[in-house]
Structures are given as structure tokens and as C-alpha cells.
Amino acid sequence: MKLRLLAPLAAAPLLLTACATDSTDPGANPEALTVVTSFYPLQYTAEQVGGDQVSIETLTQPGAEPHDLELTPQQVASITDADLVIYLAGLQPAVDEAIAEAQPAHVLEVGALVERIDGTEESAEHDHAEGEHTEGEHTESDHAEDEHDHGSLDPHIWLDPENMVAISDGVAAALTELQPDGGFDQRADTLDTTMQDLDQRFSEGLAECETRTFITSHAAFAYLAQRYDLEQISIRGISPDEEPSAARIAEVQELAKADNITTIFYETLVSPAVSEAVANDLGLVTDVLDPLEGLTDASRGTDYVSVMDSNLEALRTANRCQ
């Protein structure tokens, strides 16, 4: 698995100029910073680090697929007026465009806080050799780049708890620049401990398994796989919207047989139809492995940590771990 280091923490694109308009709700902490986050994992981090010192608006509503986000004029205005905007470049084109146009005063792009990895590499091992796909046939990385401009980088950085520590510390640093006495470093330390405990549960829970391979509906789990020495096989590429070819589905089915896979994973925000079809053809079961792009009533947990713990149990069952 190739690693690509984009930027150290100190070089993260945090822009500090004049304060943006305060837009806290009536009755809230009058000194609270207004923070706009682009989707759920960043909302969770800002809530934990900010406490009652922040008032948060999240651009992606619960149950919505973040890749497909379209912004209302009111949301664009909130980006302009926020004290701090926290987002991940390349995941949501509408957010990237709005930030470029609105030029908010203070911006934290969290992708610069972590080492980025090639999200297609682990599935590319099972794809057609370079140059062998037929005319008119797209590889998974072709679809991903065409539809969402991710390129080959997996945007799902938050599925490695170690990356969440880096994001937590980056958010604390950004908020402290704006409000030095806000206690953000202490709350970040608490969140970091929570993430380190989660990381330990995953490391211990996935240490001894009959298989280290798992099959997912789309290639969202490269960071999790790398962190815990697993191999992800994805039916789709990085984009959850792409339609897999018949050849790819047949290939995944053959790999499932070869690796003695028992479970085909699907996710809460995307139709399970393709995963169910693959599983039914082989007499396998399906289960949820949640990429945590957002929470819904169907989520197996109420926050980041509880959903990740559910993911751990699903992997342990599917991979027959001790």
C-alpha cells in the first residue's frame, strides 16, 4: 500500500484573518464560535473538541449521501459568515466550490493533517492488468475520478482512529487561534484518548482471524484495512454511485470463493441491492459495514465511536476472529 504525505500538521491550510460574522443562535453561549463542518465525522470532532464554546452547522444533513451534496444559498452564506469552516477537500465538490468562491476567513482542510493513501491499490490487485480492459470499459479508479474527482486518493481518512487523533488536534489548534482560553486542547486530549482506546479494541479484536479479507460494496475502507492488516475487496470503486461491470461482479464472486468469504458487506446510505445480489448468488450472508459518512435511524450506533464498535463486531464475525 503506497503512502502519500501531503503536508505536516503545521502546514495545514488554516487561514486566520479578520473574524467572520458571529451567527450563534439566541440563547446560546454569546461567545461561542460559529463553526461550519462539511459532514458527520468532522461535526463529531468539532462537537467533542469545541464543547459549549462552539455553535456548529453541518452542511450534510442526516441520511444524505455526502458525495452528492448540493448547497442551498443559506448554506453558502453560512460558509461566508462562519468563524471557522472545517472540511475535507475532494470529497464534496459543492463544498470545495463554495469555499473557493466565498473565501471564508478561517478554513481548516483536514486532509492535510494526515498521510493520504491510494484508495484503489488494494482492489486494483484484483482488477484487470493495466491496459487489458476492453474499449468502453472503465476501471474503478476511472469511474471515481470521472464522477467525484477523487483521483486515486481514498477520501475516507476518518476510518483510521489514528487519523481522527490528528484531526482532533488540528481542530483544537484552529479553535485555540480564535479563542485562546476556550479549553480546546484539554477536550482534544480527552477525544484523543477515546480514539486511542478504540484503536486498541480494533487491534486486539482483529489480531487473530481465519481470514484477513473482507468484501465491501464500495472502496471506502482502505485506511481501516491498512491500519489493521486487512485486505479490502470492493465491488465498486471509491464512488458509491458507480455501477460495477458484470466482469467485476464475477471476479468478486471468484475471490469470495477463493478466500472462503462468508459475508458481503453493504452500507447504510447506499442501496444494498448489488451486495445482496452477489451474496445470494453464492449463498452468503450480508451485513453492514458503515463508512460513517453520516448517521441515520438505521445506523448501528448513535455516534462515531458506537458505530465503529459495531463495525468491529461485524468484521470479527465475518472474518471469524478469536
Phi, psi and chi 1 to 4 in degrees:
 res  aa     phi    psi   chi1   chi2   chi3   chi4
   1 MET       -  121.9 -179.9   83.8   59.1      -
   2 LYS   -78.4  142.7  -63.5  178.7 -178.1  177.4
   3 LEU  -112.1  143.9  -61.5 -178.7      -      -
   4 ARG  -130.6  117.2  179.5 -179.9  175.3 -172.7
   5 LEU   -91.0  114.2 -179.0   61.8      -      -
   6 LEU   -81.9  -48.0  -70.0 -171.0      -      -
   7 ALA  -166.5  143.7      -      -      -      -
   8 PRO   -71.0  167.3   25.7  -32.8      -      -
   9 LEU   -54.5  -43.1  177.3   59.2      -      -
  10 ALA   -65.8  -21.0      -      -      -      -
  11 ALA   -97.7    6.2      -      -      -      -
  12 ALA   -59.9  144.0      -      -      -      -
  13 PRO   -76.0   71.9   28.5  -34.9      -      -
  14 LEU   -98.2  116.0  170.9   61.4      -      -
  15 LEU  -104.8  119.8  -48.7  177.4      -      -
  16 LEU  -118.5  112.5  -62.6  177.0      -      -
  17 THR  -133.9 -138.1   56.1      -      -      -
  18 ALA   -69.6  150.2      -      -      -      -
  19 CYS   -66.2  141.2  -71.7      -      -      -
  20 ALA   -79.0  169.0      -      -      -      -
  21 THR   -63.7  133.7  -57.1      -      -      -
  22 ASP   -77.1  129.9 -179.3   70.7      -      -
  23 SER  -131.4   32.7   57.8      -      -      -
  24 THR   -66.5  149.7   51.9      -      -      -
  25 ASP   -71.3  151.6  -64.9  -30.6      -      -
  26 PRO   -59.0  136.0  -23.5   32.9      -      -
  27 GLY    92.2  -15.2      -      -      -      -
  28 ALA   -80.5  172.5      -      -      -      -
  29 ASN   -53.3  116.3  177.8    0.7      -      -
  30 PRO   -65.0  -18.7   23.7  -34.0      -      -
  31 GLU   -98.4    4.2  -63.0 -178.4   -4.0      -
  32 ALA   -65.0  140.1      -      -      -      -
  33 LEU   -80.1  138.6  -61.6  169.2      -      -
  34 THR   -86.9  122.3   57.0      -      -      -
  35 VAL  -122.8  128.6  176.6      -      -      -
  36 VAL  -105.9  125.1  170.3      -      -      -
  37 THR  -114.5  151.4   60.9      -      -      -
  38 SER   -84.6  -30.1   55.0      -      -      -
  39 PHE  -161.7  178.0   68.1  113.5      -      -
  40 TYR   -56.6  -51.5  174.4   70.1      -      -
  41 PRO   -56.4  -33.2  -26.6   37.3      -      -
  42 LEU   -76.4  -33.8  -55.9 -175.7      -      -
  43 GLN   -59.9  -48.0  171.2 -167.8  -23.7      -
  44 TYR   -57.8  -46.1  171.7   80.5      -      -
  45 THR   -62.9  -45.1  -55.9      -      -      -
  46 ALA   -63.7  -38.0      -      -      -      -
  47 GLU   -63.5  -45.4  -72.0  171.5  -13.3      -
  48 GLN   -68.8  -40.5  -60.4  -58.1  -52.3      -
  49 VAL   -81.4  -35.6  174.9      -      -      -
  50 GLY   -81.6  -32.2      -      -      -      -
  51 GLY    57.5 -143.1      -      -      -      -
  52 ASP   -82.9    7.2   61.3    3.6      -      -
  53 GLN   -88.3   -1.0  -60.7  -58.4  112.7      -
  54 VAL  -131.9  150.6  -60.5      -      -      -
  55 SER  -117.5  118.8  175.1      -      -      -
  56 ILE  -109.9  134.8  -61.6  171.1      -      -
  57 GLU  -118.4  130.1  175.8 -179.8  -17.8      -
  58 THR  -108.3  130.5  -60.9      -      -      -
  59 LEU   -72.9  -31.1  -61.2  175.0      -      -
  60 THR   -94.2  118.5  -53.3      -      -      -
  61 GLN   -76.4  153.2  -61.3  -55.4  -54.9      -
  62 PRO   -54.6  133.8  -26.2   35.0      -      -
  63 GLY    89.3  -10.4      -      -      -      -
  64 ALA   -88.4  145.7      -      -      -      -
  65 GLU   -80.2  116.0 -140.5  -64.1  -36.3      -
  66 PRO   -63.4  -30.7   19.1  -30.3      -      -
  67 HIS   -57.9  -32.2  -61.0  -96.3      -      -
  68 ASP   -99.0   15.1  -57.6  -34.8      -      -
  69 LEU   -59.6  134.2  176.5   67.3      -      -
  70 GLU  -121.0  136.0  -64.6 -177.3    4.3      -
  71 LEU   -95.3  143.1  -61.3  177.3      -      -
  72 THR   -83.1  161.9   67.2      -      -      -
  73 PRO   -57.4  -34.6  -27.2   35.9      -      -
  74 GLN   -65.6  -37.6  -68.5   80.4    6.2      -
  75 GLN   -68.7  -38.8  -72.0  176.5  -46.6      -
  76 VAL   -62.4  -39.9  174.0      -      -      -
  77 ALA   -63.8  -37.8      -      -      -      -
  78 SER   -65.4  -33.6   72.8      -      -      -
  79 ILE   -63.9  -43.2  -70.5  173.3      -      -
  80 THR   -62.0  -40.1  -57.9      -      -      -
  81 ASP   -91.3  -10.1  -64.4  -22.6      -      -
  82 ALA   -65.6  148.7      -      -      -      -
  83 ASP   -69.0  -34.4  -69.2  -39.3      -      -
  84 LEU  -149.4  135.0  176.6   65.0      -      -
  85 VAL  -112.5  128.7  177.6      -      -      -
  86 ILE  -118.6  123.5  -54.2  172.3      -      -
  87 TYR  -151.7  171.5   81.8  113.9      -      -
  88 LEU  -119.5  113.2  173.8   60.2      -      -
  89 ALA   -64.8  139.9      -      -      -      -
  90 GLY    92.0  -15.0      -      -      -      -
  91 LEU   -83.4  -41.1  176.8   67.0      -      -
  92 GLN  -129.9   97.0  -61.3  170.5  -71.2      -
  93 PRO   -54.1  -35.6  -27.3   35.4      -      -
  94 ALA   -63.4  -36.9      -      -      -      -
  95 VAL   -70.4  -43.7  175.5      -      -      -
  96 ASP   -56.3  -45.2  -63.9  -11.8      -      -
  97 GLU   -66.9  -41.0  -66.8  169.1    7.4      -
  98 ALA   -64.8  -40.9      -      -      -      -
  99 ILE   -66.3  -41.2  -70.4  173.1      -      -
 100 ALA   -62.2  -37.3      -      -      -      -
 101 GLU   -80.7  -40.5  -67.9  177.6    5.3      -
 102 ALA   -79.2  -26.4      -      -      -      -
 103 GLN    50.4   56.9  -67.0  -68.4  -56.0      -
 104 PRO   -60.4  154.2   22.6  -32.8      -      -
 105 ALA   -63.8  -41.5      -      -      -      -
 106 HIS  -129.8  120.4  -44.7  133.8      -      -
 107 VAL  -132.4  134.5  179.1      -      -      -
 108 LEU  -119.6  115.9  177.7   64.0      -      -
 109 GLU   -99.5  108.5 -162.5  -76.3  -62.7      -
 110 VAL   -75.4  -17.4  -61.3      -      -      -
 111 GLY   -62.0  -24.7      -      -      -      -
 112 ALA   -78.6   -5.2      -      -      -      -
 113 LEU   -90.9  -10.0  -57.0  174.2      -      -
 114 VAL  -132.3  165.0  -56.1      -      -      -
 115 GLU   -77.8  128.2  -69.0 -178.0  -22.9      -
 116 ARG   -93.1  146.9  -58.0  -61.1  -61.2  -87.5
 117 ILE  -125.9  158.2   64.4  175.6      -      -
 118 ASP   -75.1  113.4 -174.1  -25.5      -      -
 119 GLY   -78.1   -8.9      -      -      -      -
 120 THR  -100.8   -8.3   61.5      -      -      -
 121 GLU   -65.0  -44.7 -176.5  170.1  -12.1      -
 122 GLU   -68.8  -31.5   74.8  -73.2  -26.3      -
 123 SER   -84.7  -25.2   57.1      -      -      -
 124 ALA   -65.0  -24.7      -      -      -      -
 125 GLU   -59.5  -26.9  -66.1  174.1   -0.1      -
 126 HIS  -103.8   -3.1  -55.6  -67.0      -      -
 127 ASP   -86.3  179.0  -72.3  -20.7      -      -
 128 HIS   -59.2  144.3  -58.6  -70.2      -      -
 129 ALA   -61.2  153.8      -      -      -      -
 130 GLU   -56.7  128.7 -175.2  175.5   -2.7      -
 131 GLY    87.8   -3.6      -      -      -      -
 132 GLU   -95.4  -12.8  -69.6 -176.1    0.3      -
 133 HIS   -72.1  150.1   53.1  -81.0      -      -
 134 THR   -78.8  165.4   59.9      -      -      -
 135 GLU   -58.9  131.3 -176.8  178.2   -4.1      -
 136 GLY    88.0   -9.9      -      -      -      -
 137 GLU   -94.6  133.5  178.3 -176.1  -15.2      -
 138 HIS  -104.3  141.9  -68.3  -84.9      -      -
 139 THR   -77.1  169.0   63.7      -      -      -
 140 GLU   -60.1  -41.3  -68.3  176.7  -12.0      -
 141 SER   -68.6  -32.5   57.6      -      -      -
 142 ASP   -59.3  -48.3  -70.1  -23.5      -      -
 143 HIS   -61.4  -44.8  -79.2  -62.9      -      -
 144 ALA   -61.4  -44.0      -      -      -      -
 145 GLU   -68.9  -39.8 -172.0  167.5    0.4      -
 146 ASP   -64.5  -44.0  -70.6  -15.8      -      -
 147 GLU   -83.7  -38.5  -67.3 -176.0   15.9      -
 148 HIS  -129.9    2.9  -65.8  -64.2      -      -
 149 ASP    57.6   32.1 -162.8   28.2      -      -
 150 HIS   -74.0  -19.0  -66.0  -43.9      -      -
 151 GLY    63.3 -145.7      -      -      -      -
 152 SER   -95.6   -2.8   62.7      -      -      -
 153 LEU   -79.1  129.5  -68.7  179.7      -      -
 154 ASP   -73.2  122.4 -176.3   -8.8      -      -
 155 PRO   -80.5   -7.9   30.2  -35.5      -      -
 156 HIS   -82.5   55.6  -57.3   83.9      -      -
 157 ILE   -65.8  -25.2   60.3  176.2      -      -
 158 TRP   -73.9   -9.4   59.5   90.8      -      -
 159 LEU   -81.8    0.5  -68.5  174.1      -      -
 160 ASP  -107.0  114.0  179.4  -14.9      -      -
 161 PRO   -57.1  -28.1  -26.5   35.8      -      -
 162 GLU   -64.4  -37.0 -173.2  176.0   56.2      -
 163 ASN   -66.4  -34.1  -74.4  -13.5      -      -
 164 MET   -64.6  -31.1  -73.0  -68.9  -79.2      -
 165 VAL   -64.0  -45.8  170.3      -      -      -
 166 ALA   -62.6  -40.2      -      -      -      -
 167 ILE   -66.8  -42.2  -65.5  170.7      -      -
 168 SER   -57.2  -47.3  166.4      -      -      -
 169 ASP   -66.3  -36.3  -66.7  -14.5      -      -
 170 GLY   -66.5  -41.1      -      -      -      -
 171 VAL   -63.6  -42.3  170.0      -      -      -
 172 ALA   -61.0  -42.9      -      -      -      -
 173 ALA   -63.7  -41.1      -      -      -      -
 174 ALA   -65.4  -44.4      -      -      -      -
 175 LEU   -68.0  -36.5  -68.8  172.3      -      -
 176 THR   -65.1  -34.5  -60.9      -      -      -
 177 GLU   -59.5  -34.1  -71.9  -79.4   -6.5      -
 178 LEU   -87.0  -31.9  -62.7  169.7      -      -
 179 GLN  -144.1   85.8 -167.4  178.1   98.2      -
 180 PRO   -58.5  -27.6  -25.9   35.9      -      -
 181 ASP  -100.5   24.6   58.8   -8.4      -      -
 182 GLY   -82.2   -6.0      -      -      -      -
 183 GLY    71.3   22.6      -      -      -      -
 184 PHE   -70.2  -35.6  -56.1  115.4      -      -
 185 ASP   -62.8  -39.7  -72.3  -22.2      -      -
 186 GLN   -65.9  -42.3  -67.5   88.7  -22.8      -
 187 ARG   -68.5  -34.6  -76.7 -171.5  -73.4  -88.0
 188 ALA   -64.0  -38.7      -      -      -      -
 189 ASP   -60.0  -40.9  -72.0  -16.5      -      -
 190 THR   -64.2  -44.4  -61.2      -      -      -
 191 LEU   -64.9  -39.4  179.9   56.1      -      -
 192 ASP   -59.9  -41.3  -69.0   -7.2      -      -
 193 THR   -63.1  -40.8  -61.9      -      -      -
 194 THR   -60.4  -42.5  -62.0      -      -      -
 195 MET   -68.6  -38.1  -67.4  -61.6  108.6      -
 196 GLN   -67.2  -37.0  -70.5  157.5    0.8      -
 197 ASP   -65.4  -41.5  -69.7  -16.7      -      -
 198 LEU   -61.5  -44.4  176.1   64.9      -      -
 199 ASP   -58.9  -41.4  178.3   54.2      -      -
 200 GLN   -65.0  -40.1 -176.6  174.0   -3.7      -
 201 ARG   -61.7  -41.8  -67.7 -163.1  -65.7  -82.7
 202 PHE   -65.8  -45.6  -94.8   78.9      -      -
 203 SER   -60.0  -45.3  -64.8      -      -      -
 204 GLU   -72.4  -40.2  -66.8  175.6   -6.6      -
 205 GLY   -70.0  -25.3      -      -      -      -
 206 LEU  -110.1   14.8  -61.6  172.7      -      -
 207 ALA   -69.1  -41.5      -      -      -      -
 208 GLU  -127.1  103.7  -61.8 -177.1   20.8      -
 209 CYS  -133.7  150.8  -54.9      -      -      -
 210 GLU   -67.6  -33.2  -70.6 -173.7   22.8      -
 211 THR  -134.7  149.6  178.6      -      -      -
 212 ARG  -110.6   12.2  -53.8 -151.2   67.8   77.5
 213 THR  -106.7  139.8  -56.6      -      -      -
 214 PHE  -137.8  151.2   62.2   98.7      -      -
 215 ILE  -112.5  129.0  -64.5  179.4      -      -
 216 THR  -122.2  161.8   65.5      -      -      -
 217 SER   -71.8  -33.7   61.1      -      -      -
 218 HIS  -147.2  161.4   92.8  -76.8      -      -
 219 ALA   -78.3   71.3      -      -      -      -
 220 ALA  -104.3   -3.3      -      -      -      -
 221 PHE  -118.6   27.3  -63.1   91.2      -      -
 222 ALA   -63.5  -39.2      -      -      -      -
 223 TYR   -67.7  -42.9  -72.5   93.5      -      -
 224 LEU   -64.2  -43.1 -174.6  147.4      -      -
 225 ALA   -62.7  -44.3      -      -      -      -
 226 GLN   -64.3  -42.2  176.0 -179.8  -95.2      -
 227 ARG   -62.3  -36.9 -180.0   67.7  176.4  164.9
 228 TYR  -115.5   23.7  -57.6  110.5      -      -
 229 ASP    55.9   47.5 -170.2   27.7      -      -
 230 LEU  -113.6  167.9  -57.8  173.5      -      -
 231 GLU  -122.2  123.9 -179.6 -174.6    4.1      -
 232 GLN   -93.3  130.6  169.4 -171.5 -126.7      -
 233 ILE  -113.4  121.7  -64.0  172.7      -      -
 234 SER  -111.1  138.6   58.9      -      -      -
 235 ILE   -72.0  -45.8  -59.4  172.1      -      -
 236 ARG  -103.2  172.9  -60.2  176.0  176.2   91.4
 237 GLY   -85.5 -151.9      -      -      -      -
 238 ILE   -65.4  -33.8  -67.1  175.0      -      -
 239 SER   -77.3  126.1  166.3      -      -      -
 240 PRO   -74.8   -9.9   28.7  -35.1      -      -
 241 ASP   -91.5  -16.7  -61.7  -34.0      -      -
 242 GLU   -68.3  147.2   92.8  179.6   45.6      -
 243 GLU   -94.4  121.1  -73.1  -59.5  -38.6      -
 244 PRO   -69.9  147.2   27.0  -34.2      -      -
 245 SER   -73.8  160.8   66.5      -      -      -
 246 ALA   -61.1  -34.9      -      -      -      -
 247 ALA   -64.8  -40.1      -      -      -      -
 248 ARG   -66.8  -42.3  178.5   58.0 -177.1  166.4
 249 ILE   -61.5  -42.7  -68.7  175.0      -      -
 250 ALA   -63.1  -39.1      -      -      -      -
 251 GLU   -65.4  -43.6 -175.6  176.9   20.3      -
 252 VAL   -61.8  -40.4  168.7      -      -      -
 253 GLN   -63.0  -39.6  -69.8  174.6  -28.4      -
 254 GLU   -66.0  -39.9  -72.2  -57.1  -48.9      -
 255 LEU   -66.2  -36.4  -68.7  166.5      -      -
 256 ALA   -61.6  -42.1      -      -      -      -
 257 LYS   -65.5  -44.6  -65.2  175.2 -174.5  176.7
 258 ALA   -64.7  -35.8      -      -      -      -
 259 ASP   -96.3    7.4  -69.3  -27.9      -      -
 260 ASN    56.5   45.3 -164.3   23.1      -      -
 261 ILE   -76.4  139.7  -60.3  -63.6      -      -
 262 THR  -108.3  -16.2   64.2      -      -      -
 263 THR  -136.2  135.7  -54.4      -      -      -
 264 ILE  -109.1  122.1  -52.9  -63.5      -      -
 265 PHE   -89.1  143.9  -74.2  113.6      -      -
 266 TYR  -127.6 -177.9   64.6   95.8      -      -
 267 GLU  -134.4  166.9   54.9 -162.1   70.7      -
 268 THR   -75.8  -27.8   54.1      -      -      -
 269 LEU   -98.0    0.4  -64.3 -178.9      -      -
 270 VAL  -128.6  144.3  177.7      -      -      -
 271 SER   -55.1  135.4  169.1      -      -      -
 272 PRO   -84.0    5.3   32.6  -36.2      -      -
 273 ALA   -57.2  -45.1      -      -      -      -
 274 VAL   -66.8  -45.3  172.7      -      -      -
 275 SER   -60.5  -41.3  -66.2      -      -      -
 276 GLU   -65.9  -37.7  -70.8  172.7  -13.3      -
 277 ALA   -65.2  -43.9      -      -      -      -
 278 VAL   -62.1  -45.3  172.1      -      -      -
 279 ALA   -64.6  -44.1      -      -      -      -
 280 ASN   -62.3  -38.2  -70.3  -21.1      -      -
 281 ASP   -62.4  -28.2  -73.2  -13.0      -      -
 282 LEU  -106.1   -0.6  -61.1  175.9      -      -
 283 GLY    69.5   31.2      -      -      -      -
 284 LEU  -100.3  171.6  -54.4 -178.8      -      -
 285 VAL   -99.9  163.2  -60.7      -      -      -
 286 THR  -115.9  155.6   57.9      -      -      -
 287 ASP  -155.5  167.5 -160.3    0.8      -      -
 288 VAL   -90.9  130.3  171.3      -      -      -
 289 LEU  -124.5  109.2 -165.7   65.7      -      -
 290 ASP   -91.4  120.6 -163.1  -29.9      -      -
 291 PRO   -76.0    0.3   27.2  -33.2      -      -
 292 LEU    57.7   37.6 -101.4  165.4      -      -
 293 GLU   -76.9  -18.3  -65.7  173.6  -13.9      -
 294 GLY  -173.9  163.8      -      -      -      -
 295 LEU  -103.8  146.0  -66.5 -179.0      -      -
 296 THR  -137.9  176.6   71.9      -      -      -
 297 ASP   -62.7  -21.9  -68.7  -20.0      -      -
 298 ALA   -87.0   -5.8      -      -      -      -
 299 SER   -64.2  142.7  -62.9      -      -      -
 300 ARG   -90.0   64.6  -64.9 -178.0  178.6  177.9
 301 GLY   151.3  166.3      -      -      -      -
 302 THR  -109.7   -6.2   57.7      -      -      -
 303 ASP  -155.5 -179.1   62.8    6.4      -      -
 304 TYR   -53.9  -50.1  173.9   91.5      -      -
 305 VAL   -66.2  -44.9  173.1      -      -      -
 306 SER   -67.6  -34.7   58.3      -      -      -
 307 VAL   -69.7  -39.9  173.0      -      -      -
 308 MET   -63.2  -39.1  -76.6  -68.5  -76.6      -
 309 ASP   -63.2  -37.4  -82.6  -33.0      -      -
 310 SER   -65.1  -38.6  -65.9      -      -      -
 311 ASN   -60.5  -42.0  -78.0  -16.2      -      -
 312 LEU   -60.2  -46.0  171.9   57.9      -      -
 313 GLU   -65.7  -36.8  -70.8  -50.4  -53.4      -
 314 ALA   -64.2  -42.5      -      -      -      -
 315 LEU   -66.6  -40.8  -76.9  167.0      -      -
 316 ARG   -61.9  -40.9  -77.8  177.9   48.0   78.8
 317 THR   -68.3  -48.3  -62.0      -      -      -
 318 ALA   -64.2  -38.5      -      -      -      -
 319 ASN   -95.2    3.9  -72.0   30.9      -      -
 320 ARG    54.8   60.3  -55.3  179.0  -63.4  -77.4
 321 CYS   -90.1  150.9  -56.9      -      -      -
 322 GLN   -79.8      -  -58.8  -60.0  -44.1      -
